[in-house]
Structure formats: structure tokens, C-alpha cells
Amino acid sequence: MSDFQTYLTLGFQHIIDLNGYDHILFIIALCAAYQLKYWRNITILVTAFTIGHSLTLLLATTGVILIPSQIIEFLIPVTIFLTCILNVLAPAEQKSVRHFRLNYGVALFFGLIHGMGFSNYLRMLLGREESILQPLFAFNAGLELGQLLIVSTILAVLFFAQRVFKIRHRAWSLTISGIAAGISLILMNQTKFW
């Protein structure tokens, strides 16, 4: 297996690892507000998240920015909670360009925070590499593929819930956001650093 494949696989496995469910929970919360017909918007939002964490992965693994991990571990569930609040406050229809731009900015910014969460793991892996650009790109590509798998799974469950159980989208969004918000509050309590 080439180095590229190795880091691609590590990125993919890292994002879908159920032990790191906080990142999966964020993606679920990010998707919850959107109906199936807006799958392109969801993909763009997840890519914005990837761009954000790619940037901080680069800056953090090269030592340009260093923020104590206990602060980052607390901020990650905060991003989940705030995403859930935005979902609850969002209009029932997610057609608004203004609302989508807000969500894009939020996903990009929250990606910056989540990238710092990935950085300690990646910095440990890259310790023996001469050049970090290719491994960093491969790791991020793996993360993106894993996120797209998670999004596809969420959309499939949403499709099933709407077709079989006739669940209205607003009820879906509020339920998923409520569950994710509750879990994020527990995580905030567990990771508080004061």
C-alpha cells in the first residue's frame, strides 16, 4: 500500500470510527435541517467543513497554531450544540440563500475547530514524514470520503423515515437536533476544562 493510500485510509477510518462519534454527531446535526431535495447544499456544507478542518490541520500540524487540546475537546461539542440551535431556529424551508450562506460560514468556522481536534492525532502520525503535504492531502481526502459516507447514510435513513413512516421533515429536524443537542451537552460537561 502506498503512503497516499495509507493516509487516505487513516483519514477515512478516523472519521467513521464510532469512538470519535463527536465528529459524526456534528455531521448528523449539520444535515438535519435539510430536506432530501437539498442534497447538493448538504454536500457543499460538508465540503466547507472539510476546508475548515484542512486549514487548521495544516496550521496545527506545522506548529503555526497550538491551542491546548482540553479547550478544543470542549469546543467541539459546543459546535454541535450551536448547530442544533441553528437548526431549531431555522425556517421550515431551507431555500433562503442568506440562511445557506450563514450555514456555510458556520460549517467552515466549525471545521476550523474540529481540525484542531484531528491535529494531535495527525501530528503523531506525521512525526516521521519528511514532507507533510501529500500525507495531509490524503488524510483530508479520506476524511471527506468518510463524511460523504456518513451523509449518504443519513440521507438514506431520512428517505426511509419519510417514505415508510411518513415523518415530516420539520419533526425529523427537531428530533435529530434535540438528540444531538442533548448528547453535546453531556460531552460539554465531560470535557469542561475549568
C-alpha positions as CSV (number, residue, x, y, z in Angstrom):
1,M,0.0,0.0,0.0
2,S,1.4,3.4,-0.9
3,D,1.8,6.2,1.6
4,F,-1.1,8.1,-0.1
5,Q,-3.4,5.1,0.3
6,T,-2.2,4.7,3.9
7,Y,-3.1,8.2,4.9
8,L,-6.3,8.2,2.8
9,T,-7.4,5.0,4.7
10,L,-6.4,6.6,8.1
11,G,-8.4,9.7,7.4
12,F,-11.4,7.6,6.3
13,Q,-11.2,5.3,9.3
14,H,-10.7,8.2,11.7
15,I,-13.9,10.0,10.7
16,I,-16.1,6.9,10.7
17,D,-14.6,5.5,14.0
18,L,-17.5,5.3,16.4
19,N,-15.1,6.1,19.3
20,G,-14.8,9.6,17.7
21,Y,-18.6,10.0,17.5
22,D,-18.5,13.7,18.2
23,H,-17.5,14.4,14.6
24,I,-20.1,12.1,13.3
25,L,-22.7,13.8,15.5
26,F,-21.7,17.2,14.1
27,I,-22.3,16.0,10.5
28,I,-25.6,14.5,11.5
29,A,-26.6,17.8,13.2
30,L,-25.4,19.7,10.1
31,C,-27.6,17.6,7.8
32,A,-30.7,17.5,10.0
33,A,-32.1,20.8,8.8
34,Y,-32.1,20.0,5.2
35,Q,-34.6,18.1,3.2
36,L,-33.5,15.4,0.7
37,K,-34.0,17.6,-2.3
38,Y,-31.2,19.9,-0.9
39,W,-28.6,17.1,-1.0
40,R,-26.3,19.4,-3.1
41,N,-26.4,22.0,-0.3
42,I,-25.5,19.3,2.3
43,T,-22.6,18.2,0.2
44,I,-21.4,21.8,-0.1
45,L,-21.7,22.3,3.7
46,V,-19.8,19.2,4.4
47,T,-17.1,20.3,2.0
48,A,-16.9,23.7,3.7
49,F,-16.4,21.8,7.0
50,T,-13.6,19.8,5.3
51,I,-12.0,23.0,4.0
52,G,-12.0,24.5,7.5
53,H,-10.5,21.5,9.2
54,S,-8.0,21.1,6.4
55,L,-6.7,24.6,7.0
56,T,-6.3,24.1,10.7
57,L,-4.8,20.6,10.3
58,L,-2.2,22.2,8.1
59,L,-1.6,25.1,10.6
60,A,-1.7,22.9,13.7
61,T,0.5,20.0,12.4
62,T,3.1,22.5,11.3
63,G,3.0,24.2,14.7
64,V,1.8,27.6,13.4
65,I,-1.1,27.5,15.8
66,L,-1.3,25.5,19.0
67,I,-4.3,25.5,21.2
68,P,-4.5,23.3,24.3
69,S,-6.4,20.1,23.5
70,Q,-8.7,20.4,26.5
71,I,-10.1,23.6,25.1
72,I,-10.6,22.1,21.7
73,E,-12.2,19.0,23.2
74,F,-14.7,21.3,24.9
75,L,-15.3,23.5,21.8
76,I,-16.2,20.5,19.6
77,P,-19.4,19.7,21.5
78,V,-20.1,23.4,21.6
79,T,-20.1,23.5,17.8
80,I,-22.6,20.6,17.8
81,F,-24.9,22.3,20.3
82,L,-24.8,25.6,18.3
83,T,-25.5,23.8,15.1
84,C,-28.6,22.2,16.7
85,I,-29.8,25.6,18.0
86,L,-29.5,27.0,14.4
87,N,-31.5,24.0,13.2
88,V,-34.3,24.7,15.6
89,L,-34.3,28.4,14.8
90,A,-34.1,27.9,11.1
91,P,-37.1,28.4,8.8
92,A,-39.0,25.2,7.9
93,E,-37.8,25.6,4.3
94,Q,-34.1,25.8,3.8
95,K,-34.3,27.7,0.5
96,S,-33.1,31.0,1.7
97,V,-29.7,32.0,0.1
98,R,-29.0,34.1,3.2
99,H,-29.6,31.1,5.5
100,F,-27.5,28.8,3.4
101,R,-24.6,31.4,3.4
102,L,-24.9,31.5,7.2
103,N,-24.7,27.7,7.4
104,Y,-21.8,27.7,5.0
105,G,-19.9,30.2,7.2
106,V,-20.8,28.2,10.3
107,A,-19.6,24.9,8.8
108,L,-16.4,26.5,7.6
109,F,-15.7,28.1,11.0
110,F,-16.6,24.9,13.0
111,G,-14.4,22.9,10.6
112,L,-11.5,25.1,11.9
113,I,-12.3,23.9,15.4
114,H,-12.7,20.3,14.5
115,G,-9.5,20.3,12.5
116,M,-7.6,21.2,15.7
117,G,-9.2,18.1,17.2
118,F,-7.8,16.0,14.4
119,S,-4.4,17.7,14.6
120,N,-2.9,15.9,17.6
121,Y,-3.7,12.5,16.0
122,L,-2.3,13.6,12.6
123,R,0.8,15.3,14.2
124,M,1.6,12.0,15.9
125,L,1.3,10.1,12.5
126,L,3.4,12.7,10.6
127,G,6.2,12.7,13.1
128,R,8.3,10.6,10.8
129,E,7.4,12.2,7.4
130,E,9.8,14.5,5.6
131,S,7.1,16.3,3.7
132,I,3.6,16.6,5.2
133,L,1.7,18.0,2.1
134,Q,0.9,14.7,0.4
135,P,0.0,12.8,3.7
136,L,-2.1,15.8,4.8
137,F,-3.9,15.9,1.5
138,A,-4.5,12.2,1.6
139,F,-5.7,12.3,5.2
140,N,-8.2,15.1,4.4
141,A,-9.4,13.3,1.3
142,G,-10.1,10.2,3.5
143,L,-11.9,12.4,6.0
144,E,-14.1,13.8,3.2
145,L,-14.9,10.4,1.8
146,G,-15.8,9.2,5.3
147,Q,-18.0,12.3,5.8
148,L,-19.7,11.7,2.4
149,L,-20.4,8.1,3.5
150,I,-22.0,9.4,6.8
151,V,-24.1,12.0,4.8
152,S,-25.2,9.2,2.4
153,T,-26.3,7.1,5.3
154,I,-28.1,9.9,7.0
155,L,-30.0,10.7,3.7
156,A,-30.9,7.1,3.3
157,V,-32.3,6.9,6.8
158,L,-34.2,10.2,6.2
159,F,-35.6,8.8,2.9
160,F,-36.7,5.6,4.7
161,A,-38.3,7.5,7.6
162,Q,-40.2,9.8,5.2
163,R,-41.4,7.1,2.9
164,V,-42.2,4.4,5.3
165,F,-43.2,6.2,8.5
166,K,-44.4,9.4,6.8
167,I,-42.3,11.6,9.1
168,R,-42.5,15.2,8.3
169,H,-39.1,16.9,7.8
170,R,-39.6,19.5,10.5
171,A,-40.3,16.8,13.0
172,W,-37.2,14.9,11.8
173,S,-35.0,18.0,12.1
174,L,-36.2,18.9,15.6
175,T,-35.9,15.3,16.8
176,I,-32.4,14.8,15.4
177,S,-31.3,18.3,16.6
178,G,-32.7,17.7,20.1
179,I,-31.0,14.3,20.4
180,A,-27.7,15.8,19.2
181,A,-28.0,18.8,21.4
182,G,-28.6,16.6,24.5
183,I,-25.5,14.5,23.7
184,S,-23.4,17.6,23.1
185,L,-24.5,19.0,26.5
186,I,-23.3,15.7,28.1
187,L,-20.0,16.0,26.1
188,M,-19.5,19.6,27.2
189,N,-20.0,18.6,30.8
190,Q,-17.4,15.8,30.4
191,T,-14.9,17.9,28.6
192,K,-15.1,21.2,30.6
193,F,-11.6,22.4,31.3
194,W,-12.2,24.6,34.3
